């Protein structure tokens, strides 16, 4: 789900578009294949859900939107985001508080 890289931390996300509100909804899958499940209020039309996920992740981790990049899964529910400017420990700490 989380992986430290030279540029920052990658986060595997399972998007659930069309939800009542945007929020972390738990984990999807198990073990190394686990993904952070995020319910997204925006519909999956014209990239709206992806933009909403970028904004949600940026706000949640205290980053500017420009520091959050969708690196794979643009048209899929399974996505990987790169968070620049944070460490693995910082991401884990935020996720522990969110649970």
C-alpha positions as CSV (number, residue, x, y, z in Angstrom):
1,X,0.0,0.0,0.0
2,X,2.8,2.4,0.9
3,X,6.3,2.5,-0.6
4,X,9.1,5.0,0.0
5,X,10.8,6.2,-3.2
6,X,13.5,8.7,-4.0
7,X,10.8,11.3,-4.9
8,X,8.5,10.7,-1.9
9,X,5.9,8.0,-0.9
10,X,3.6,6.1,-3.2
11,X,0.1,5.2,-2.0
12,X,-2.0,2.5,-3.6
13,X,-5.6,3.6,-3.6
14,X,-8.9,1.9,-4.4
15,X,-11.4,4.6,-5.5
16,X,-15.1,4.3,-4.8
17,X,-16.6,7.2,-6.9
18,X,-20.1,8.5,-6.5
19,X,-20.1,8.3,-2.7
20,X,-22.1,10.6,-0.3
21,X,-18.8,12.2,0.9
22,X,-15.1,11.9,0.2
23,X,-13.5,10.0,3.1
24,X,-11.2,7.1,3.9
25,X,-13.3,4.0,3.8
26,X,-10.8,1.4,5.1
27,X,-8.5,-1.0,3.3
28,X,-9.2,-3.0,0.2
29,X,-7.4,-6.4,-0.1
30,X,-4.8,-7.9,2.1
31,X,-1.1,-8.1,2.6
32,X,1.2,-6.5,0.1
33,X,-1.7,-6.1,-2.3
34,X,-3.7,-4.0,0.1
35,X,-5.0,-0.6,-1.0
36,X,-6.3,2.4,0.8
37,X,-10.0,2.5,0.0
38,X,-11.3,6.1,-0.5
39,X,-14.9,6.9,-1.1
40,X,-15.0,9.9,-3.5
41,X,-18.1,12.2,-3.8
42,X,-17.2,13.2,-7.4
43,X,-18.3,11.0,-10.3
44,X,-15.8,9.2,-12.5
45,X,-16.5,11.5,-15.5
46,X,-13.9,13.6,-17.2
47,X,-11.3,13.0,-14.5
48,X,-13.4,14.6,-11.8
49,X,-12.9,11.7,-9.3
50,X,-9.1,11.8,-9.9
51,X,-9.0,15.6,-9.3
52,X,-11.1,15.1,-6.1
53,X,-8.7,12.4,-4.9
54,X,-5.6,14.6,-5.5
55,X,-7.3,17.4,-3.5
56,X,-8.3,15.0,-0.7
57,X,-4.8,13.5,-0.4
58,X,-3.1,16.9,-0.6
59,X,-5.3,18.3,2.2
60,X,-5.0,15.1,4.3
61,X,-1.2,15.1,4.2
62,X,-0.8,18.9,4.4
63,X,0.7,19.2,0.9
64,X,0.0,21.5,-2.0
65,X,-1.9,19.8,-4.9
66,X,1.2,20.1,-7.1
67,X,2.9,17.6,-4.7
68,X,0.4,14.9,-5.3
69,X,0.6,13.1,-8.7
70,X,-1.5,10.3,-10.1
71,X,1.2,7.9,-11.5
72,X,-1.0,5.0,-12.6
73,X,-4.6,4.0,-12.9
74,X,-6.1,7.1,-14.5
75,X,-9.1,5.1,-15.8
76,X,-9.2,2.4,-13.2
77,X,-10.5,2.2,-9.6
78,X,-7.1,1.0,-8.6
79,X,-4.7,3.9,-8.6
80,X,-1.2,4.8,-7.4
81,X,-0.4,8.3,-6.2
82,X,3.0,9.8,-5.5
83,X,3.2,12.2,-2.5
84,X,6.2,14.4,-2.8
85,X,7.7,16.1,0.3
86,X,6.7,13.5,2.9
87,X,8.4,10.6,4.5
88,X,6.9,7.1,4.9
89,X,6.7,7.7,8.7
90,X,4.7,10.9,8.2
91,X,2.2,9.2,5.9
92,X,1.8,6.2,8.3
93,X,1.2,8.7,11.2
94,X,-1.5,10.5,9.3
95,X,-3.2,7.2,8.3
96,X,-3.1,5.9,11.9
97,X,-4.9,9.1,13.0
98,X,-7.5,8.8,10.2
99,X,-8.6,5.3,11.3
